[in-house]
């Protein structure tokens, strides 16, 4: 019977995740439960030498002395048998990045419980934090969900909400939600099996998906409303970053702010000169974007003033791309 067991008893946990976002939840659960094993994505080439490096969660778990596995898939019988041998009461999944086949979903006594960075069913999928900011949502949160074979379709066990501030970037919101996720999963796992009894099916009609970010949609459209451009810059910061075309290649925006004092007859995308604090001032269709930090192609991020010192860009120069750039 799925609903047997006593709340607050120490649970045996399998944990699956990969990026930094998963670390606070793992750290919290290791203090209150028995983490039997940690599964992550395999090491990846990184750095100048492109040597294989452990993903952040694998590195952290090894520092804790936990058993770590990084199979390329969970579909093989050998991998599934090894996972079953850990005899986990529940498997906690946070931004793992690999599909869990049905035999794995059905393996633990309490199932597989996912911490997802949105208020489901809004923003199912790969990029919920970025999509929430880019769309102009004022609230988001974390959802604990019992996983099914569908993409983020399972019943929701509990949620925790937070506000999205007007100056939030994906980076700042990511860090707050990671801590919120630790709070949520700690409560849900401690209250098993009661948490499962409180599960609520998602409202399918209100489901919205958050697809991965692609490079083309990160291009700045100077003809878009300034509010849309500001949200896009914050949503894609620090990664993958928004960009526009300069005289010598793409320029990534590292930091910027919107200003509503639109000069008369300024063409969208035109350089308006240097601001009092060294900002690049660029006209949009209904305002000015003051860019304080940039990252030219192949170089490190730098102050906009330093970048402009090495460029022959006169006021009136029109930056690309043009508004026919569309997501692929």
Secondary structure, DSSP 8 states (H G I E B T S, - for coil): -TT-S-TTS--EEEEEE-SGGGHHHHHHHHHHSEEEEEE----EEETTTTEEE--HHHHHHHHTT--EE--S-S-SHHHHHHHHHT--SEEEEES--S---HHHHTTSTT-EEEEESSSTTTTBSS-HHHHHHHHT-SEEEEEEEE--SSTT-S-EEEEEEEE--TT--HHHHHHHHHHHHHHHHHHHHHTTTHHHHT-B---GGG--B-----TGGGB--TTS-HHHHHHHHHHTTTTT--EEEETTEEEEEEEEEEE----TT--TTBEEEE-TTS-EEEE-SSSEEEEEEEEETTS--EEHHHHHHT----TT-B-B--TT----
